[in-house]
């Protein structure tokens, strides 16, 4: 089975709020008669910024084919034509409509014999934040060429538990202190605390490898973006600190933590070893790499609660908030178990799956999989659009939705979801279950 996973990473709000925009800055790129000129300007800005680096960061130029796409209309503006020259040329940019069977996401896309960077509109108003977003996705475009191809993201469900979240938050609290430290000794103290929290969270190789898989994939992309998007030292520290503060409001940390952890570790290490990232490969364990690079020695003899209290990491307020969240999470899991495991459902098996979703608000459901509030799946059987939750199996082989309420030859609907069937497929009710089968 071929699995193509596109993550609709909608984390631009973290960078949008970091810098204030000037009065003369353009409005977000959405619609209107000037959208082609605005796109042209942004393509030029990103290209010019990356020419300053001249491909030195990864020994490979990042700039390449880019699509800015309106998720509502599926219309896009590109910086170059497709391989068959079929896009409409409008001055020096190109436009067309993305086929319905391709999911829209901030991602890299193999299409029309080219590898594209796709970025969803609207773009951030702030120039630096916008550059950050585009460069992040440009990194994903060149990943296969610099040794990070076919990366598998593992399950980080432990980061949705009370202790897992608490230890991640305190790691980030320590990293914020390291960013603002006035001397090397104080910075190393907070780095040591950060790795102590991390080691206490990564209690086995499975957890360690799972977190590493996301930091290698998304963390390196975000580190590349912040380092090349034109920030000075003060702006960098402000961006990283504000990013953490805004990250705490994410409903789930499971698929978004790497956008915070890896860039901070990476930036702090770059102050003493600018090209450390060139020593990284797809098999590198970043926790081990950073501990060695920073010459950190952690201890298992002291409680993480005591470390958090002694170092002013706001232990009491954070623990109180997380305990309240944990109660709500357990209630949510009970509800999801009833909906997806006890009541009638429709289970769709993947054959040639392509999926997009928002990673910020997902709920791991023990060993059964993960509940995604929204998603869009295309497969041989059609297009599934979900707006009110679906259970993606832990092995990525199927998705479960609630029982259908309407069934026809072309459209099947349920509570918050719609399935557009392709010819040759149908949904049948068998006793109290529903099955998708070929005719």
Beta strands, then each sheet from edge to edge (+ up, - down):
strand 1: 2-5
strand 2: 66-69
strand 3: 75-78
strand 4: 88-90
strand 5: 93-97
strand 6: 107-111
strand 7: 114-120
strand 8: 345-349
strand 9: 352-357
strand 10: 362-364
strand 11: 369-372
strand 12: 375-379
strand 13: 382-386
strand 14: 390-393
strand 15: 398-402
strand 16: 406-407
strand 17: 411-414
strand 18: 417-421
strand 19: 425-430
strand 20: 433-438
sheet 1: 1+ 9+ 12- 13+ 18- 17+ 16-
sheet 2: 4+ 5- 3+ 2- 7- 6+
sheet 3: 10+ 11- 14+ 15- 8+ 20+ 19-
end
